[in-house]
Amino acid sequence: VYSSASNATSELFGIYEAMVQYEYYGNEFLFLTNVNSGLMVTRRTGNRNNNSYNSTLSSLNPTSGLVAIENSWIGIYETIGRTNDAISSATVFDNPSTSDELVINDVIGQAYFVRAFNYFNLVRLWGEIPLRVTPTTTETIHLAKSPIIDVYAQIIADAQTAAILINGATGPGYPKQYAANMLLAKVYMTLATSPDLQTDGISESQYWQLAYDQAIMVYGQYSLVSDYSSLFTDEFENSTESIFELQMSQDAANSQMGRNYTPYKYKLGQHFGWLC
């Protein structure tokens, strides 16, 4: 599969496709995190204060039986599974000299970035989780949970590898190495404000310095658009603000975001108004 740039890019499509499925960024993950932020309520399962989501997620009291929680877990691990397949199947070129070799390295780097990004989502929501970094087999399907600190160590290692391998060869619409730098900055900021996760003699101030060192690499590479409202129009896809952006259309079958955020009966179709 990874013998040519076109094949490797097709595999990369598969990785990002998993991220935009209904179970993940296509709906359930954003629904879960928005509603459980304390900033939103929902009409889902009924337009009333005590529906099954308002009485749990919106009240910051989630219960394990909610389908949005299960679906998010499934969507995240499906994405991680595809990154594990890519990382274990492809070979990094130490000194890439052809366009195909550059693209293959870029694809592997993005797989590391996506795996780090997804574990960062997982560990902040669930804490201790199964840390899968190889393709699942019948022997490893029942994997024990790993300590939170081990998950963060893997996230950092993956993001560091991604920052080295991502080179921009796959073209526009894909994250550059700066996405890995920004992810590392966010991880280090999280560790700087979590004393129970600080290890190896690294102090809070040192974590803040690590965060700064990564973020400053991104500084100047992106810029705010002059008109905020333009971010919500089609012509501003992958704008100068976008460090990492999933390619999704409001008309895509797997994306429910358009209908979820659109007020009820605002237009003829796609108007669930789930999030308020």
C-alpha positions as protocol buffer text, in pm:
chain_id: "A"
residue {
  index: 1
  type: VAL
  ca { x: 0 y: 0 z: 0 }
}
residue {
  index: 2
  type: TYR
  ca { x: 280 y: 242 z: 86 }
}
residue {
  index: 3
  type: SER
  ca { x: 483 y: 186 z: -228 }
}
residue {
  index: 4
  type: SER
  ca { x: 354 y: 503 z: -396 }
}
residue {
  index: 5
  type: ALA
  ca { x: 240 y: 849 z: -299 }
}
residue {
  index: 6
  type: SER
  ca { x: -108 y: 799 z: -443 }
}
residue {
  index: 7
  type: ASN
  ca { x: -166 y: 481 z: -243 }
}
residue {
  index: 8
  type: ALA
  ca { x: -33 y: 637 z: 77 }
}
residue {
  index: 9
  type: THR
  ca { x: -257 y: 942 z: 29 }
}
residue {
  index: 10
  type: SER
  ca { x: -557 y: 714 z: -18 }
}
residue {
  index: 11
  type: GLU
  ca { x: -481 y: 554 z: 316 }
}
residue {
  index: 12
  type: LEU
  ca { x: -458 y: 900 z: 470 }
}
residue {
  index: 13
  type: PHE
  ca { x: -808 y: 971 z: 335 }
}
residue {
  index: 14
  type: GLY
  ca { x: -924 y: 670 z: 533 }
}
residue {
  index: 15
  type: ILE
  ca { x: -773 y: 802 z: 856 }
}
residue {
  index: 16
  type: TYR
  ca { x: -943 y: 1140 z: 826 }
}
residue {
  index: 17
  type: GLU
  ca { x: -1264 y: 978 z: 706 }
}
residue {
  index: 18
  type: ALA
  ca { x: -1286 y: 802 z: 1041 }
}
residue {
  index: 19
  type: MET
  ca { x: -1262 y: 1138 z: 1219 }
}
residue {
  index: 20
  type: VAL
  ca { x: -1561 y: 1287 z: 1034 }
}
residue {
  index: 21
  type: GLN
  ca { x: -1795 y: 993 z: 1085 }
}
residue {
  index: 22
  type: TYR
  ca { x: -2123 y: 1043 z: 1273 }
}
residue {
  index: 23
  type: GLU
  ca { x: -1977 y: 883 z: 1586 }
}
residue {
  index: 24
  type: TYR
  ca { x: -1695 y: 1137 z: 1604 }
}
residue {
  index: 25
  type: TYR
  ca { x: -1660 y: 1490 z: 1464 }
}
residue {
  index: 26
  type: GLY
  ca { x: -1953 y: 1428 z: 1229 }
}
residue {
  index: 27
  type: ASN
  ca { x: -2178 y: 1459 z: 1531 }
}
residue {
  index: 28
  type: GLU
  ca { x: -2144 y: 1272 z: 1858 }
}
residue {
  index: 29
  type: PHE
  ca { x: -1810 y: 1397 z: 1993 }
}
residue {
  index: 30
  type: LEU
  ca { x: -1892 y: 1763 z: 1935 }
}
residue {
  index: 31
  type: PHE
  ca { x: -2241 y: 1707 z: 2072 }
}
residue {
  index: 32
  type: LEU
  ca { x: -2097 y: 1539 z: 2381 }
}
residue {
  index: 33
  type: THR
  ca { x: -1834 y: 1803 z: 2456 }
}
residue {
  index: 34
  type: ASN
  ca { x: -2052 y: 2104 z: 2375 }
}
residue {
  index: 35
  type: VAL
  ca { x: -2348 y: 1990 z: 2581 }
}
residue {
  index: 36
  type: ASN
  ca { x: -2126 y: 1882 z: 2872 }
}
residue {
  index: 37
  type: SER
  ca { x: -1945 y: 2218 z: 2872 }
}
residue {
  index: 38
  type: GLY
  ca { x: -2218 y: 2392 z: 3069 }
}
residue {
  index: 39
  type: LEU
  ca { x: -2272 y: 2633 z: 2780 }
}
residue {
  index: 40
  type: MET
  ca { x: -2552 y: 2456 z: 2594 }
}
residue {
  index: 41
  type: VAL
  ca { x: -2877 y: 2270 z: 2629 }
}
residue {
  index: 42
  type: THR
  ca { x: -3031 y: 2040 z: 2372 }
}
residue {
  index: 43
  type: ARG
  ca { x: -3365 y: 1950 z: 2215 }
}
residue {
  index: 44
  type: ARG
  ca { x: -3237 y: 1598 z: 2151 }
}
residue {
  index: 45
  type: THR
  ca { x: -3478 y: 1337 z: 2297 }
}
residue {
  index: 46
  type: GLY
  ca { x: -3736 y: 1610 z: 2355 }
}
residue {
  index: 47
  type: ASN
  ca { x: -3771 y: 1987 z: 2387 }
}
residue {
  index: 48
  type: ARG
  ca { x: -3785 y: 1995 z: 2764 }
}
residue {
  index: 49
  type: ASN
  ca { x: -3549 y: 2069 z: 3052 }
}
residue {
  index: 50
  type: ASN
  ca { x: -3555 y: 1716 z: 3190 }
}
residue {
  index: 51
  type: ASN
  ca { x: -3490 y: 1520 z: 2873 }
}
residue {
  index: 52
  type: SER
  ca { x: -3226 y: 1248 z: 2895 }
}
residue {
  index: 53
  type: TYR
  ca { x: -2941 y: 1477 z: 2787 }
}
residue {
  index: 54
  type: ASN
  ca { x: -3036 y: 1799 z: 2968 }
}
residue {
  index: 55
  type: SER
  ca { x: -3076 y: 1612 z: 3295 }
}
residue {
  index: 56
  type: THR
  ca { x: -2734 y: 1449 z: 3256 }
}
residue {
  index: 57
  type: LEU
  ca { x: -2481 y: 1605 z: 3016 }
}
residue {
  index: 58
  type: SER
  ca { x: -2616 y: 1960 z: 3025 }
}
residue {
  index: 59
  type: SER
  ca { x: -2629 y: 1936 z: 3405 }
}
residue {
  index: 60
  type: LEU
  ca { x: -2261 y: 1828 z: 3406 }
}
residue {
  index: 61
  type: ASN
  ca { x: -2370 y: 1489 z: 3540 }
}
residue {
  index: 62
  type: PRO
  ca { x: -2303 y: 1242 z: 3256 }
}
residue {
  index: 63
  type: THR
  ca { x: -2409 y: 880 z: 3289 }
}
residue {
  index: 64
  type: SER
  ca { x: -2245 y: 584 z: 3120 }
}
residue {
  index: 65
  type: GLY
  ca { x: -2561 y: 480 z: 2940 }
}
residue {
  index: 66
  type: LEU
  ca { x: -2574 y: 779 z: 2704 }
}
residue {
  index: 67
  type: VAL
  ca { x: -2527 y: 678 z: 2342 }
}
residue {
  index: 68
  type: ALA
  ca { x: -2324 y: 992 z: 2262 }
}
residue {
  index: 69
  type: ILE
  ca { x: -2057 y: 876 z: 2509 }
}
residue {
  index: 70
  type: GLU
  ca { x: -2038 y: 525 z: 2365 }
}
residue {
  index: 71
  type: ASN
  ca { x: -2035 y: 651 z: 2007 }
}
residue {
  index: 72
  type: SER
  ca { x: -1757 y: 901 z: 2079 }
}
residue {
  index: 73
  type: TRP
  ca { x: -1542 y: 625 z: 2233 }
}
residue {
  index: 74
  type: ILE
  ca { x: -1602 y: 408 z: 1925 }
}
residue {
  index: 75
  type: GLY
  ca { x: -1525 y: 691 z: 1681 }
}
residue {
  index: 76
  type: ILE
  ca { x: -1200 y: 789 z: 1852 }
}
residue {
  index: 77
  type: TYR
  ca { x: -1068 y: 434 z: 1874 }
}
residue {
  index: 78
  type: GLU
  ca { x: -1165 y: 361 z: 1514 }
}
residue {
  index: 79
  type: THR
  ca { x: -951 y: 657 z: 1411 }
}
residue {
  index: 80
  type: ILE
  ca { x: -662 y: 543 z: 1632 }
}
residue {
  index: 81
  type: GLY
  ca { x: -689 y: 194 z: 1484 }
}
residue {
  index: 82
  type: ARG
  ca { x: -638 y: 333 z: 1135 }
}
residue {
  index: 83
  type: THR
  ca { x: -336 y: 538 z: 1244 }
}
residue {
  index: 84
  type: ASN
  ca { x: -186 y: 226 z: 1404 }
}
residue {
  index: 85
  type: ASP
  ca { x: -227 y: 39 z: 1075 }
}
residue {
  index: 86
  type: ALA
  ca { x: -53 y: 318 z: 886 }
}
residue {
  index: 87
  type: ILE
  ca { x: 234 y: 358 z: 1132 }
}
residue {
  index: 88
  type: SER
  ca { x: 301 y: -16 z: 1151 }
}
residue {
  index: 89
  type: SER
  ca { x: 270 y: -74 z: 774 }
}
residue {
  index: 90
  type: ALA
  ca { x: 473 y: 213 z: 631 }
}
residue {
  index: 91
  type: THR
  ca { x: 849 y: 269 z: 634 }
}
residue {
  index: 92
  type: VAL
  ca { x: 997 y: 612 z: 698 }
}
residue {
  index: 93
  type: PHE
  ca { x: 1259 y: 732 z: 451 }
}
residue {
  index: 94
  type: ASP
  ca { x: 1555 y: 872 z: 645 }
}
residue {
  index: 95
  type: ASN
  ca { x: 1670 y: 1085 z: 354 }
}
residue {
  index: 96
  type: PRO
  ca { x: 1371 y: 1127 z: 119 }
}
residue {
  index: 97
  type: SER
  ca { x: 1485 y: 1227 z: -227 }
}
residue {
  index: 98
  type: THR
  ca { x: 1181 y: 1173 z: -450 }
}
residue {
  index: 99
  type: SER
  ca { x: 834 y: 1326 z: -443 }
}
residue {
  index: 100
  type: ASP
  ca { x: 685 y: 986 z: -356 }
}
residue {
  index: 101
  type: GLU
  ca { x: 920 y: 944 z: -60 }
}
residue {
  index: 102
  type: LEU
  ca { x: 836 y: 1293 z: 68 }
}
residue {
  index: 103
  type: VAL
  ca { x: 463 y: 1224 z: 46 }
}
residue {
  index: 104
  type: ILE
  ca { x: 495 y: 888 z: 221 }
}
residue {
  index: 105
  type: ASN
  ca { x: 691 y: 1047 z: 506 }
}
residue {
  index: 106
  type: ASP
  ca { x: 431 y: 1323 z: 525 }
}
residue {
  index: 107
  type: VAL
  ca { x: 150 y: 1067 z: 546 }
}
residue {
  index: 108
  type: ILE
  ca { x: 325 y: 877 z: 826 }
}
residue {
  index: 109
  type: GLY
  ca { x: 386 y: 1204 z: 1009 }
}
residue {
  index: 110
  type: GLN
  ca { x: 19 y: 1291 z: 986 }
}
residue {
  index: 111
  type: ALA
  ca { x: -72 y: 946 z: 1119 }
}
residue {
  index: 112
  type: TYR
  ca { x: 143 y: 1016 z: 1425 }
}
residue {
  index: 113
  type: PHE
  ca { x: -16 y: 1360 z: 1462 }
}
residue {
  index: 114
  type: VAL
  ca { x: -371 y: 1222 z: 1439 }
}
residue {
  index: 115
  type: ARG
  ca { x: -293 y: 948 z: 1691 }
}
residue {
  index: 116
  type: ALA
  ca { x: -154 y: 1205 z: 1936 }
}
residue {
  index: 117
  type: PHE
  ca { x: -451 y: 1435 z: 1876 }
}
residue {
  index: 118
  type: ASN
  ca { x: -698 y: 1154 z: 1943 }
}
residue {
  index: 119
  type: TYR
  ca { x: -529 y: 1029 z: 2257 }
}
residue {
  index: 120
  type: PHE
  ca { x: -531 y: 1387 z: 2385 }
}
residue {
  index: 121
  type: ASN
  ca { x: -909 y: 1388 z: 2337 }
}
residue {
  index: 122
  type: LEU
  ca { x: -943 y: 1050 z: 2506 }
}
residue {
  index: 123
  type: VAL
  ca { x: -729 y: 1111 z: 2813 }
}
residue {
  index: 124
  type: ARG
  ca { x: -893 y: 1443 z: 2895 }
}
residue {
  index: 125
  type: LEU
  ca { x: -1238 y: 1285 z: 2888 }
}
residue {
  index: 126
  type: TRP
  ca { x: -1176 y: 943 z: 3042 }
}
residue {
  index: 127
  type: GLY
  ca { x: -841 y: 953 z: 3224 }
}
residue {
  index: 128
  type: GLU
  ca { x: -692 y: 603 z: 3231 }
}
residue {
  index: 129
  type: ILE
  ca { x: -760 y: 429 z: 2899 }
}
residue {
  index: 130
  type: PRO
  ca { x: -627 y: 136 z: 2694 }
}
residue {
  index: 131
  type: LEU
  ca { x: -318 y: 266 z: 2514 }
}
residue {
  index: 132
  type: ARG
  ca { x: -318 y: 96 z: 2175 }
}
residue {
  index: 133
  type: VAL
  ca { x: -15 y: 176 z: 1959 }
}
residue {
  index: 134
  type: THR
  ca { x: -11 y: -136 z: 1739 }
}
residue {
  index: 135
  type: PRO
  ca { x: -284 y: -299 z: 1527 }
}
residue {
  index: 136
  type: THR
  ca { x: -526 y: -493 z: 1744 }
}
residue {
  index: 137
  type: THR
  ca { x: -506 y: -872 z: 1737 }
}
residue {
  index: 138
  type: THR
  ca { x: -709 y: -1144 z: 1906 }
}
residue {
  index: 139
  type: GLU
  ca { x: -440 y: -1155 z: 2175 }
}
residue {
  index: 140
  type: THR
  ca { x: -453 y: -780 z: 2248 }
}
residue {
  index: 141
  type: ILE
  ca { x: -822 y: -705 z: 2205 }
}
residue {
  index: 142
  type: HIS
  ca { x: -876 y: -708 z: 2582 }
}
residue {
  index: 143
  type: LEU
  ca { x: -612 y: -450 z: 2668 }
}
residue {
  index: 144
  type: ALA
  ca { x: -579 y: -318 z: 3022 }
}
residue {
  index: 145
  type: LYS
  ca { x: -594 y: 53 z: 3094 }
}
residue {
  index: 146
  type: SER
  ca { x: -270 y: 252 z: 3112 }
}
residue {
  index: 147
  type: PRO
  ca { x: -188 y: 523 z: 3368 }
}
residue {
  index: 148
  type: ILE
  ca { x: -270 y: 876 z: 3257 }
}
residue {
  index: 149
  type: ILE
  ca { x: 95 y: 976 z: 3272 }
}
residue {
  index: 150
  type: ASP
  ca { x: 186 y: 700 z: 3023 }
}
residue {
  index: 151
  type: VAL
  ca { x: -80 y: 824 z: 2783 }
}
residue {
  index: 152
  type: TYR
  ca { x: 63 y: 1176 z: 2795 }
}
residue {
  index: 153
  type: ALA
  ca { x: 413 y: 1040 z: 2736 }
}
residue {
  index: 154
  type: GLN
  ca { x: 286 y: 865 z: 2421 }
}
residue {
  index: 155
  type: ILE
  ca { x: 108 y: 1180 z: 2303 }
}
residue {
  index: 156
  type: ILE
  ca { x: 427 y: 1382 z: 2339 }
}
residue {
  index: 157
  type: ALA
  ca { x: 639 y: 1119 z: 2163 }
}
residue {
  index: 158
  type: ASP
  ca { x: 391 y: 1092 z: 1874 }
}
residue {
  index: 159
  type: ALA
  ca { x: 359 y: 1469 z: 1832 }
}
residue {
  index: 160
  type: GLN
  ca { x: 736 y: 1511 z: 1836 }
}
residue {
  index: 161
  type: THR
  ca { x: 770 y: 1247 z: 1564 }
}
residue {
  index: 162
  type: ALA
  ca { x: 495 y: 1415 z: 1364 }
}
residue {
  index: 163
  type: ALA
  ca { x: 671 y: 1752 z: 1381 }
}
residue {
  index: 164
  type: ILE
  ca { x: 979 y: 1591 z: 1225 }
}
residue {
  index: 165
  type: LEU
  ca { x: 806 y: 1390 z: 951 }
}
residue {
  index: 166
  type: ILE
  ca { x: 530 y: 1622 z: 831 }
}
residue {
  index: 167
  type: ASN
  ca { x: 674 y: 1820 z: 541 }
}
residue {
  index: 168
  type: GLY
  ca { x: 376 y: 1956 z: 348 }
}
residue {
  index: 169
  type: ALA
  ca { x: 422 y: 1727 z: 49 }
}
residue {
  index: 170
  type: THR
  ca { x: 57 y: 1617 z: 45 }
}
residue {
  index: 171
  type: GLY
  ca { x: -45 y: 1975 z: -39 }
}
residue {
  index: 172
  type: PRO
  ca { x: -314 y: 2219 z: 76 }
}
residue {
  index: 173
  type: GLY
  ca { x: -592 y: 2113 z: 310 }
}
residue {
  index: 174
  type: TYR
  ca { x: -362 y: 1899 z: 523 }
}
residue {
  index: 175
  type: PRO
  ca { x: -195 y: 2002 z: 848 }
}
residue {
  index: 176
  type: LYS
  ca { x: 163 y: 2118 z: 840 }
}
residue {
  index: 177
  type: GLN
  ca { x: 428 y: 2042 z: 1103 }
}
residue {
  index: 178
  type: TYR
  ca { x: 308 y: 2348 z: 1296 }
}
residue {
  index: 179
  type: ALA
  ca { x: -8 y: 2156 z: 1390 }
}
residue {
  index: 180
  type: ALA
  ca { x: 212 y: 1913 z: 1582 }
}
residue {
  index: 181
  type: ASN
  ca { x: 393 y: 2205 z: 1750 }
}
residue {
  index: 182
  type: MET
  ca { x: 61 y: 2359 z: 1854 }
}
residue {
  index: 183
  type: LEU
  ca { x: -63 y: 2027 z: 1988 }
}
residue {
  index: 184
  type: LEU
  ca { x: 254 y: 1991 z: 2194 }
}
residue {
  index: 185
  type: ALA
  ca { x: 205 y: 2343 z: 2330 }
}
residue {
  index: 186
  type: LYS
  ca { x: -148 y: 2253 z: 2443 }
}
residue {
  index: 187
  type: VAL
  ca { x: -26 y: 1929 z: 2600 }
}
residue {
  index: 188
  type: TYR
  ca { x: 251 y: 2107 z: 2790 }
}
residue {
  index: 189
  type: MET
  ca { x: 3 y: 2371 z: 2911 }
}
residue {
  index: 190
  type: THR
  ca { x: -222 y: 2094 z: 3036 }
}
residue {
  index: 191
  type: LEU
  ca { x: 67 y: 1936 z: 3225 }
}
residue {
  index: 192
  type: ALA
  ca { x: 177 y: 2273 z: 3363 }
}
residue {
  index: 193
  type: THR
  ca { x: -165 y: 2309 z: 3528 }
}
residue {
  index: 194
  type: SER
  ca { x: -187 y: 1947 z: 3648 }
}
residue {
  index: 195
  type: PRO
  ca { x: 61 y: 1895 z: 3936 }
}
residue {
  index: 196
  type: ASP
  ca { x: -32 y: 1529 z: 3975 }
}
residue {
  index: 197
  type: LEU
  ca { x: 86 y: 1461 z: 3618 }
}
residue {
  index: 198
  type: GLN
  ca { x: 424 y: 1634 z: 3640 }
}
residue {
  index: 199
  type: THR
  ca { x: 709 y: 1382 z: 3630 }
}
residue {
  index: 200
  type: ASP
  ca { x: 1079 y: 1341 z: 3566 }
}
residue {
  index: 201
  type: GLY
  ca { x: 1161 y: 1641 z: 3781 }
}
residue {
  index: 202
  type: ILE
  ca { x: 1000 y: 1886 z: 3537 }
}
residue {
  index: 203
  type: SER
  ca { x: 853 y: 2181 z: 3726 }
}
residue {
  index: 204
  type: GLU
  ca { x: 545 y: 2383 z: 3646 }
}
residue {
  index: 205
  type: SER
  ca { x: 755 y: 2671 z: 3513 }
}
residue {
  index: 206
  type: GLN
  ca { x: 954 y: 2432 z: 3294 }
}
residue {
  index: 207
  type: TYR
  ca { x: 632 y: 2296 z: 3142 }
}
residue {
  index: 208
  type: TRP
  ca { x: 524 y: 2653 z: 3066 }
}
residue {
  index: 209
  type: GLN
  ca { x: 860 y: 2710 z: 2898 }
}
residue {
  index: 210
  type: LEU
  ca { x: 816 y: 2393 z: 2691 }
}
residue {
  index: 211
  type: ALA
  ca { x: 471 y: 2516 z: 2588 }
}
residue {
  index: 212
  type: TYR
  ca { x: 614 y: 2853 z: 2486 }
}
residue {
  index: 213
  type: ASP
  ca { x: 898 y: 2691 z: 2289 }
}
residue {
  index: 214
  type: GLN
  ca { x: 648 y: 2495 z: 2081 }
}
residue {
  index: 215
  type: ALA
  ca { x: 395 y: 2773 z: 2037 }
}
residue {
  index: 216
  type: ILE
  ca { x: 655 y: 3025 z: 1924 }
}
residue {
  index: 217
  type: MET
  ca { x: 736 y: 2794 z: 1631 }
}
residue {
  index: 218
  type: VAL
  ca { x: 379 y: 2847 z: 1512 }
}
residue {
  index: 219
  type: TYR
  ca { x: 381 y: 3223 z: 1568 }
}
residue {
  index: 220
  type: GLY
  ca { x: 364 y: 3412 z: 1239 }
}
residue {
  index: 221
  type: GLN
  ca { x: 264 y: 3109 z: 1034 }
}
residue {
  index: 222
  type: TYR
  ca { x: -108 y: 3185 z: 1069 }
}
residue {
  index: 223
  type: SER
  ca { x: -316 y: 3501 z: 1106 }
}
residue {
  index: 224
  type: LEU
  ca { x: -668 y: 3605 z: 1201 }
}
residue {
  index: 225
  type: VAL
  ca { x: -901 y: 3691 z: 912 }
}
residue {
  index: 226
  type: SER
  ca { x: -1021 y: 4052 z: 896 }
}
residue {
  index: 227
  type: ASP
  ca { x: -1391 y: 3960 z: 898 }
}
residue {
  index: 228
  type: TYR
  ca { x: -1496 y: 3702 z: 1159 }
}
residue {
  index: 229
  type: SER
  ca { x: -1823 y: 3622 z: 982 }
}
residue {
  index: 230
  type: SER
  ca { x: -1630 y: 3512 z: 672 }
}
residue {
  index: 231
  type: LEU
  ca { x: -1515 y: 3202 z: 860 }
}
residue {
  index: 232
  type: PHE
  ca { x: -1866 y: 3062 z: 816 }
}
residue {
  index: 233
  type: THR
  ca { x: -1878 y: 3091 z: 438 }
}
residue {
  index: 234
  type: ASP
  ca { x: -1763 y: 2828 z: 189 }
}
residue {
  index: 235
  type: GLU
  ca { x: -1490 y: 3043 z: 32 }
}
residue {
  index: 236
  type: PHE
  ca { x: -1301 y: 3056 z: 362 }
}
residue {
  index: 237
  type: GLU
  ca { x: -1231 y: 2687 z: 392 }
}
residue {
  index: 238
  type: ASN
  ca { x: -872 y: 2636 z: 511 }
}
residue {
  index: 239
  type: SER
  ca { x: -833 y: 3004 z: 593 }
}
residue {
  index: 240
  type: THR
  ca { x: -523 y: 3176 z: 725 }
}
residue {
  index: 241
  type: GLU
  ca { x: -651 y: 3092 z: 1077 }
}
residue {
  index: 242
  type: SER
  ca { x: -670 y: 2718 z: 1019 }
}
residue {
  index: 243
  type: ILE
  ca { x: -396 y: 2514 z: 1187 }
}
residue {
  index: 244
  type: PHE
  ca { x: -589 y: 2187 z: 1166 }
}
residue {
  index: 245
  type: GLU
  ca { x: -922 y: 2169 z: 989 }
}
residue {
  index: 246
  type: LEU
  ca { x: -1132 y: 1865 z: 900 }
}
residue {
  index: 247
  type: GLN
  ca { x: -1260 y: 1879 z: 544 }
}
residue {
  index: 248
  type: MET
  ca { x: -1637 y: 1851 z: 582 }
}
residue {
  index: 249
  type: SER
  ca { x: -1940 y: 1980 z: 395 }
}
residue {
  index: 250
  type: GLN
  ca { x: -2267 y: 2074 z: 561 }
}
residue {
  index: 251
  type: ASP
  ca { x: -2434 y: 1853 z: 298 }
}
residue {
  index: 252
  type: ALA
  ca { x: -2215 y: 1551 z: 373 }
}
residue {
  index: 253
  type: ALA
  ca { x: -2414 y: 1247 z: 479 }
}
residue {
  index: 254
  type: ASN
  ca { x: -2186 y: 1181 z: 775 }
}
residue {
  index: 255
  type: SER
  ca { x: -2197 y: 1538 z: 910 }
}
residue {
  index: 256
  type: GLN
  ca { x: -2485 y: 1635 z: 1137 }
}
residue {
  index: 257
  type: MET
  ca { x: -2335 y: 1964 z: 1253 }
}
residue {
  index: 258
  type: GLY
  ca { x: -2529 y: 2181 z: 1008 }
}
residue {
  index: 259
  type: ARG
  ca { x: -2865 y: 2054 z: 1121 }
}
residue {
  index: 260
  type: ASN
  ca { x: -2767 y: 2041 z: 1489 }
}
residue {
  index: 261
  type: TYR
  ca { x: -2668 y: 2407 z: 1511 }
}
residue {
  index: 262
  type: THR
  ca { x: -2933 y: 2542 z: 1272 }
}
residue {
  index: 263
  type: PRO
  ca { x: -3238 y: 2680 z: 1460 }
}
residue {
  index: 264
  type: TYR
  ca { x: -3553 y: 2474 z: 1433 }
}
residue {
  index: 265
  type: LYS
  ca { x: -3746 y: 2545 z: 1109 }
}
residue {
  index: 266
  type: TYR
  ca { x: -3494 y: 2811 z: 1006 }
}
residue {
  index: 267
  type: LYS
  ca { x: -3482 y: 2652 z: 660 }
}
residue {
  index: 268
  type: LEU
  ca { x: -3666 y: 2379 z: 474 }
}
residue {
  index: 269
  type: GLY
  ca { x: -3437 y: 2094 z: 568 }
}
residue {
  index: 270
  type: GLN
  ca { x: -3153 y: 2007 z: 803 }
}
residue {
  index: 271
  type: HIS
  ca { x: -3292 y: 2208 z: 1095 }
}
residue {
  index: 272
  type: PHE
  ca { x: -3294 y: 1988 z: 1403 }
}
residue {
  index: 273
  type: GLY
  ca { x: -3176 y: 2268 z: 1630 }
}
residue {
  index: 274
  type: TRP
  ca { x: -3035 y: 2013 z: 1875 }
}
residue {
  index: 275
  type: LEU
  ca { x: -2791 y: 2257 z: 2034 }
}
residue {
  index: 276
  type: CYS
  ca { x: -2920 y: 2579 z: 2188 }
}
